[in-house]
Amino acid sequence: MSRRHFAFDCAGSSLAATLDEGPGAVGLLIVTGGNETRAGAFSSQARLAADVAAAGHPVLRFDRRGVGDSEGVNMGFRNEAEDIAAALAAFRVQCAALKRVVAFGNCDAASALMLAGGEGCDGLILSNPWTYEDDHADAPPPSAAIRARYAAKLRNPRELLRLVTGKVNLRDLVGSLRQASKKASAPGGLAEAMAAGLARFAGPVRILIAERDRTGQTFLAGWNVRDPRLNRCSGADHAYSDDASREWLLRQILAALTDE
């Protein structure tokens, strides 16, 4: 496997990209979340790209405008469609043998892909989509997410032991249960716009949810939990940071690269 760096144009700004080469005709476009660079937190996306390329698929990562090594003004994930389209075009130029490109995004990168209606990609992998109206999300999670969290805890013998041995903060527990009892509110404008954008996309979609992640739980609280595109990773945190979760994520991505 070889890795090379290059730049491409997006509306007059030079964007930095990294290509992990592979012989396959189906490639993975990784869209970063938040203001992370294309390496990802603790080089997580660089490692993911190497693993996918080792399986034979080329992988392109890039810094959107105003982030990392890229020029321009950072306009946030809500206005990232042009960056994604430019990255996709550059990917196809760099890898002329590509027949299909699947895009992967975690957190607000997944939201960006949904808002953009896939922006010309052939398939989507959407992990823990961000649906908070406030981009910093200091508000408590919705009641449905809290109920899901405590239902999982009640099925865990270790958590039950912590409760009966007094290792659980009862004040926090009561506050959470009060929040959980509240009636669910209607989805906000961002979630509705994301759903509308995804409805415009005709290709295969996988929605990945890390079950220990507040962002993923909040997304599920406003989504159809019977959606057959949903895939849940029990015990995973937002970044799939443990070995088992990383392996699960890689399997999901490699499977998506073979979806038609």
C-alpha positions in Angstrom: 0.0 0.0 0.0 1.2 3.5 -0.8 0.1 6.8 0.6 0.5 10.2 -1.2 -0.6 13.7 -0.6 -1.9 16.2 -3.1 -4.1 19.3 -3.3 -7.3 20.1 -5.3 -9.3 23.2 -5.9 -12.6 24.1 -4.3 -14.1 27.4 -5.3 -10.7 29.0 -5.6 -9.2 27.5 -2.4 -6.6 24.8 -2.3 -7.7 21.8 -0.3 -5.3 19.3 1.2 -5.9 15.6 0.6 -4.4 12.2 1.3 -4.8 9.2 -0.9 -4.2 5.6 0.3 -4.0 3.7 -3.0 -5.6 0.4 -3.7 -6.3 -1.7 -6.8 -10.1 -1.9 -6.4 -12.7 -0.1 -8.5 -14.7 0.9 -5.5 -13.3 3.7 -3.3 -14.0 5.2 0.1 -14.3 9.0 0.6 -13.8 9.9 4.2 -15.5 13.1 5.3 -14.2 14.5 8.6 -16.5 15.7 11.4 -16.2 18.9 13.5 -13.1 20.8 12.8 -10.9 17.7 12.8 -8.2 17.4 10.2 -8.2 14.5 7.8 -6.0 12.4 10.1 -8.9 12.2 12.6 -8.7 12.1 16.4 -5.6 10.3 17.5 -4.9 9.5 13.8 -8.0 7.3 13.8 -9.0 8.1 10.2 -5.5 7.6 8.9 -5.5 4.1 10.5 -8.9 3.4 9.1 -7.8 4.5 5.6 -4.8 2.2 5.8 -6.9 -0.8 6.8 -9.4 -0.2 4.0 -6.7 0.3 1.5 -5.0 -3.0 2.7 -8.3 -4.7 1.8 -7.9 -3.4 -1.8 -9.9 -0.2 -1.9 -8.5 3.3 -2.5 -9.3 5.8 0.2 -9.3 9.6 0.0 -9.3 11.9 3.0 -9.4 15.7 2.9 -9.5 18.9 5.0 -12.5 21.0 4.1 -12.0 24.8 3.6 -10.5 26.6 6.5 -9.5 23.4 8.4 -6.1 21.8 8.8 -3.8 22.3 5.8 -6.6 23.7 3.5 -7.1 27.3 2.4 -10.4 29.2 2.6 -13.0 30.0 5.2 -14.5 27.3 7.4 -18.2 27.5 6.9 -19.1 24.5 9.0 -20.7 21.2 8.2 -24.0 22.7 7.2 -22.2 24.3 4.2 -19.9 21.5 3.2 -21.6 20.2 0.1 -19.3 22.1 -2.3 -16.2 20.7 -0.5 -17.5 17.1 -0.7 -18.3 17.5 -4.4 -14.8 18.9 -5.1 -13.2 16.0 -3.2 -15.3 13.5 -5.1 -14.2 15.0 -8.4 -10.6 15.0 -7.3 -10.8 11.4 -6.2 -12.1 10.3 -9.6 -9.3 12.2 -11.3 -6.6 10.6 -9.1 -8.1 7.1 -9.5 -9.3 6.9 -13.1 -10.3 3.2 -12.7 -12.9 4.0 -10.0 -16.4 2.8 -10.9 -18.1 3.6 -7.5 -17.4 5.9 -4.5 -18.9 5.3 -1.1 -18.6 8.2 1.4 -18.2 7.7 5.2 -18.8 10.3 7.8 -19.0 10.2 11.6 -21.0 12.8 13.7 -21.6 16.1 11.8 -19.7 14.7 8.8 -22.6 12.2 8.5 -25.0 15.1 8.8 -23.1 17.0 6.0 -23.5 14.1 3.7 -27.2 13.8 4.5 -27.8 17.5 4.0 -26.0 17.4 0.7 -28.1 14.4 -0.5 -25.0 12.3 -1.0 -23.5 15.0 -3.3 -22.8 12.6 -6.2 -21.5 9.6 -4.2 -22.7 6.1 -5.0 -23.2 4.9 -1.4 -23.3 6.4 2.1 -22.1 5.2 5.5 -23.5 7.5 8.1 -22.2 7.1 11.6 -23.8 8.7 14.7 -25.3 11.6 12.7 -25.4 15.0 14.6 -28.9 16.3 15.0 -28.5 19.0 17.7 -29.7 22.5 16.7 -26.9 23.9 18.9 -23.6 22.9 17.4 -22.1 22.7 20.9 -25.1 20.8 22.4 -24.9 21.7 26.1 -28.5 20.7 26.6 -29.4 17.4 28.1 -30.1 14.5 25.7 -33.7 13.8 24.8 -35.9 11.6 27.0 -35.9 8.7 24.6 -32.1 8.6 24.5 -32.0 8.6 28.4 -34.6 5.8 28.5 -32.5 3.7 26.0 -29.4 4.3 28.1 -31.0 3.1 31.3 -32.7 0.2 29.7 -29.2 -1.0 28.6 -27.9 -0.4 32.1 -30.6 -2.6 33.6 -29.6 -5.4 31.3 -26.0 -5.2 32.5 -25.3 -7.2 35.8 -22.3 -4.9 36.6 -24.5 -1.8 36.5 -27.1 -3.5 38.8 -24.3 -4.4 41.2 -23.1 -0.7 41.2 -26.7 0.4 42.1 -27.3 -2.1 45.0 -23.8 -1.4 46.4 -24.4 2.4 46.5 -21.9 3.3 43.8 -24.5 5.2 41.8 -25.1 8.9 42.5 -28.8 8.9 43.4 -29.2 12.6 42.9 -28.0 12.3 39.3 -30.1 9.2 38.8 -33.3 10.9 40.0 -32.5 13.9 37.7 -32.0 11.6 34.7 -35.2 9.7 35.4 -37.2 13.0 35.6 -35.7 14.0 32.2 -36.5 10.5 30.8 -40.2 10.9 31.8 -40.7 14.0 29.8 -42.7 13.8 26.5 -40.5 13.7 23.4 -40.3 16.9 21.4 -40.7 17.1 17.7 -37.6 16.8 15.6 -35.9 20.1 14.9 -35.1 21.8 11.7 -31.7 20.3 11.2 -33.0 16.7 11.7 -35.8 17.4 9.2 -33.4 18.8 6.7 -31.1 15.8 7.1 -34.0 13.4 6.5 -35.1 15.3 3.4 -31.6 15.3 2.0 -31.2 11.6 2.6 -34.6 11.0 0.9 -33.1 12.4 -2.3 -30.3 9.8 -2.3 -31.0 6.7 -4.4 -28.0 4.6 -3.5 -27.4 2.1 -0.7 -27.1 3.6 2.8 -25.8 2.2 6.1 -26.5 4.0 9.3 -24.1 3.1 12.1 -24.9 3.8 15.7 -22.5 3.4 18.6 -24.8 2.5 21.5 -22.8 4.2 24.2 -22.7 7.5 22.2 -25.0 10.3 23.2 -25.0 11.7 19.7 -26.1 8.4 18.3 -28.7 7.9 20.9 -30.1 11.4 20.2 -30.3 10.6 16.5 -32.2 7.4 17.2 -34.7 9.3 19.4 -35.9 11.2 16.3 -35.5 8.4 13.7 -37.5 5.3 12.8 -35.8 2.6 14.8 -37.2 0.0 12.5 -35.3 1.5 9.6 -33.6 -1.6 8.0 -30.5 0.5 7.2 -29.7 0.9 11.0 -26.7 -1.1 12.3 -25.9 -0.8 16.0 -22.6 -1.5 17.8 -23.1 -2.6 21.4 -20.6 -1.1 23.8 -19.1 1.3 21.3 -18.3 4.9 22.0 -18.5 7.8 19.6 -15.1 7.2 18.1 -15.2 3.3 18.1 -12.1 3.5 20.2 -11.8 0.0 21.5 -10.4 -2.9 19.4 -13.8 -4.7 19.1 -15.6 -1.6 18.0 -12.9 -0.7 15.5 -13.1 -4.1 14.0 -16.9 -3.9 13.8 -16.6 -0.5 12.0 -14.1 -1.8 9.5 -16.4 -4.8 8.7 -19.3 -2.5 8.2 -17.3 -0.3 5.8 -15.9 -3.1 3.8 -19.4 -4.6 3.5 -20.7 -1.3 2.3 -18.0 -1.1 -0.4 -19.6 -4.3 -1.9 -23.2 -3.1 -1.7 -24.8 -2.4 -5.1 
